[in-house]
């Protein structure tokens, strides 16, 4: 990604370039000094502003925290890469985790969940939370709280569920990968609906907690949806490991 500064070039070509890179490639560009985390964040927001009114994939923005993080020196295997987390079992301190339910719309997390801490340790810049059906209980994403998420390939269709907002955002190019989780297909269904990579890891590899242990008797696991296999592999490497407590 070249570093030209005239506004017309930046607004058009840089967004096109952003859309052509996966998370692994974007992290390399940041590490090489070809682009900054703040520039990538601006492009991700530009894309989100363009597509989210149609897709309803992102239901909450974490702009202040993202700006502060993007302004700091980057580290980790995905340092400086924009990222979204799911609004279910991926708590971000100081923000609600609604689980797609009106009953929890004001349920503010007092600490990061373990998987979110590992996303942050990997250097990802989290700037929003994605749509999910109530308590992740459906293979479509149409909660009463947030309204229906739509598929970027055809907005008349569903992006699947329960990680439907994440799937739609990744397929639309807002981010190259996004947080997801899966009990009965909630990573795999959106991956299939949106043409993405979605892998459900083995029980116990990815962390829940600290507010709860294994959900659904261990059937539910944390993970991601992504556009490339290498991003899925790299992000799983970043989050798997012992779950203290």
C-alpha positions in Angstrom: 0.0 0.0 0.0 1.8 3.1 -1.2 1.9 6.2 0.9 0.7 9.1 -1.3 -1.0 11.9 0.4 -3.2 13.7 -2.2 -6.8 13.5 -1.0 -8.3 12.2 -4.2 -5.9 9.3 -4.4 -6.4 8.4 -0.8 -10.2 8.4 -0.9 -10.4 6.2 -3.9 -7.3 4.0 -4.4 -6.5 3.5 -0.8 -9.9 2.1 -0.1 -9.7 -0.2 -3.1 -6.3 -1.4 -1.8 -7.6 -1.9 1.7 -10.3 -4.1 0.3 -7.8 -6.3 -1.5 -5.7 -7.2 1.6 -6.3 -9.8 4.3 -5.4 -9.2 7.9 -2.0 -10.9 7.6 -1.1 -8.6 4.7 -2.4 -5.4 6.5 -0.4 -6.3 9.6 2.7 -6.6 7.5 2.1 -3.2 5.9 1.8 -1.6 9.3 4.9 -3.3 10.5 6.8 -2.1 7.4 5.7 1.5 7.9 3.7 1.5 4.6 0.5 2.5 6.4 -0.5 3.4 10.0 -3.1 1.8 12.2 -5.0 5.1 12.2 -5.1 5.1 8.4 -6.4 1.6 8.3 -9.0 2.4 11.0 -10.2 5.4 8.9 -10.6 3.2 5.9 -12.5 0.5 7.8 -14.9 3.2 9.1 -15.3 4.6 5.6 -16.3 1.3 4.4 -18.6 0.7 7.4 -20.3 4.0 6.9 -21.0 3.1 3.2 -22.4 -0.4 3.7 -23.8 -0.6 7.2 -27.0 1.3 6.6 -28.0 -1.5 4.2 -26.5 -4.5 6.0 -27.0 -3.6 9.7 -24.0 -5.7 10.5 -22.5 -3.4 13.1 -24.7 -2.5 16.1 -22.3 -0.7 18.4 -19.2 1.5 17.8 -16.2 1.7 20.1 -14.7 4.8 18.5 -12.9 6.4 21.4 -11.2 3.2 22.4 -10.2 2.4 18.8 -8.8 5.9 18.2 -6.7 5.7 21.4 -5.4 2.2 20.5 -4.7 3.1 16.9 -2.6 6.1 18.1 -0.3 3.9 20.1 2.7 1.9 18.8 1.5 -1.4 17.4 2.6 -4.9 18.5 1.4 -8.5 18.1 1.0 -10.6 15.0 -2.0 -8.5 13.8 -0.8 -5.1 15.0 -2.9 -2.2 13.7 -5.5 -4.3 11.9 -9.1 -3.1 12.3 -11.4 -5.7 13.8 -15.0 -6.2 15.0 -16.2 -8.5 17.8 -19.6 -10.2 18.2 -22.1 -8.8 20.6 -22.4 -12.2 22.3 -19.9 -13.8 24.8 -17.2 -11.3 23.6 -17.4 -8.7 26.3 -15.6 -5.4 26.0 -15.1 -3.5 29.3 -17.3 -0.5 29.7 -19.7 -1.4 26.9 -23.0 -3.4 26.9 -23.0 -7.0 25.8 -26.6 -7.4 24.7 -26.5 -11.0 23.4 -29.1 -9.7 20.9 -31.7 -9.4 23.7 -33.6 -6.4 24.8 -33.3 -7.7 28.4 -29.5 -7.2 28.3 -29.3 -4.0 26.2 -27.9 -2.1 29.2 -25.8 -5.0 30.6 -22.4 -3.3 30.7 -19.3 -5.5 31.0 -17.0 -4.8 33.9 -14.0 -6.6 32.2 -12.9 -7.9 28.9 -13.7 -11.5 28.2 -10.6 -13.7 27.8 -11.0 -14.0 24.0 -11.3 -10.2 23.6 -8.1 -9.7 25.7 -6.3 -12.2 23.4 -7.6 -10.3 20.3 -6.2 -7.1 21.8 -2.9 -8.8 22.7 -2.6 -9.8 19.0 -2.7 -6.1 18.2 -6.1 -5.9 16.6 -7.9 -2.5 16.8 -11.5 -3.3 17.9 -13.9 -0.5 16.8 -17.3 -2.1 16.9 -19.6 -5.0 17.9 -21.6 -7.0 15.4 -25.3 -8.1 15.2 -26.4 -11.4 16.5 -29.8 -13.1 17.1 -31.1 -13.2 20.6 -28.7 -15.4 22.7 -27.3 -16.8 19.4 -30.2 -19.2 19.2 -30.9 -19.0 15.4 -29.2 -19.6 12.1 -30.4 -16.2 11.0 -29.6 -12.8 12.5 -32.9 -10.9 13.0 -33.2 -9.8 16.7 -36.0 -7.5 17.8 -33.3 -5.4 19.6 -31.2 -4.5 16.6 -33.2 -5.5 13.6 -32.3 -7.8 10.8 -28.7 -8.1 9.4 -28.6 -8.5 5.6 -26.2 -10.4 3.2 -23.9 -8.2 1.2 -24.1 -10.5 -1.8 -27.9 -9.9 -1.9 -29.5 -7.7 0.8 -32.7 -9.6 0.3 -31.0 -12.7 1.9 -29.8 -13.4 5.4 -26.1 -13.5 6.3 -26.9 -16.5 8.5 -26.3 -16.7 12.2 -25.6 -16.5 14.8 -22.4 -14.6 13.9 -24.3 -13.1 11.0 -23.2 -9.5 11.6 -19.6 -10.5 11.6 -20.1 -12.5 8.5 -21.8 -9.7 6.7 -19.1 -7.1 7.7 -16.2 -9.3 6.6 -17.9 -10.2 3.3 -18.6 -6.5 2.6 -14.9 -5.6 3.2 -15.4 -3.6 6.4 -12.8 -5.8 8.1 -10.8 -8.8 6.8 -11.8 -10.9 9.8 -14.1 -10.6 12.8 -14.9 -12.3 16.0 -17.4 -15.1 16.1 -18.4 -18.1 18.2 -20.1 -21.4 17.5 -22.3 -23.9 19.3 -24.5 -25.4 16.6 -23.1 -23.7 13.5 -22.8 -20.0 14.4 -19.4 -19.7 12.7 -20.0 -22.2 9.9 -23.4 -21.0 8.8 -22.4 -17.3 8.3 -19.2 -18.5 6.5 -21.3 -20.6 4.1 -23.9 -17.8 3.6 -21.3 -15.1 2.9 -18.5 -17.1 1.1 -16.0 -16.9 3.9 -13.7 -19.2 5.9 -15.3 -20.5 9.1 -13.8 -23.2 11.3 -15.2 -24.4 14.6 -12.2 -25.4 16.8 -12.1 -28.3 19.1 -13.7 -28.0 22.5 -11.5 -26.2 25.1 -9.0 -24.8 22.6 -10.4 -21.2 22.6 -11.2 -19.3 25.8 -14.5 -18.4 27.4 -14.5 -16.6 30.7 -13.7 -15.1 33.1 -17.4 -14.5 33.7 -18.4 -18.1 32.7 -16.9 -21.4 32.0 -17.8 -23.7 29.1 -21.1 -22.7 27.5 -23.6 -25.3 26.3 -21.6 -28.0 28.2 -18.5 -27.2 26.1 -20.3 -27.3 22.7 -19.9 -23.5 22.2 -16.4 -22.2 21.2 -14.8 -18.9 20.3 -13.4 -18.1 16.9 -13.5 -15.9 13.9 -14.8 -15.6 10.3 -12.3 -14.4 7.7 -11.8 -14.1 4.0 -8.6 -16.2 3.9 -7.4 -19.5 5.4 -4.2 -18.0 6.6 -6.0 -15.3 8.6 -8.2 -18.0 10.2 -5.1 -20.0 11.1 -3.2 -17.0 12.4 -6.1 -15.7 14.5 -6.7 -19.1 16.0 -3.0 -19.2 16.9 -3.5 -15.9 18.7 -6.5 -16.9 20.8 -6.0 -20.7 21.6 -4.5 -21.7 24.9 -5.2 -22.4 28.5 -8.2 -20.6 30.0 -7.2 -19.7 33.6 -10.0 -20.0 36.0 
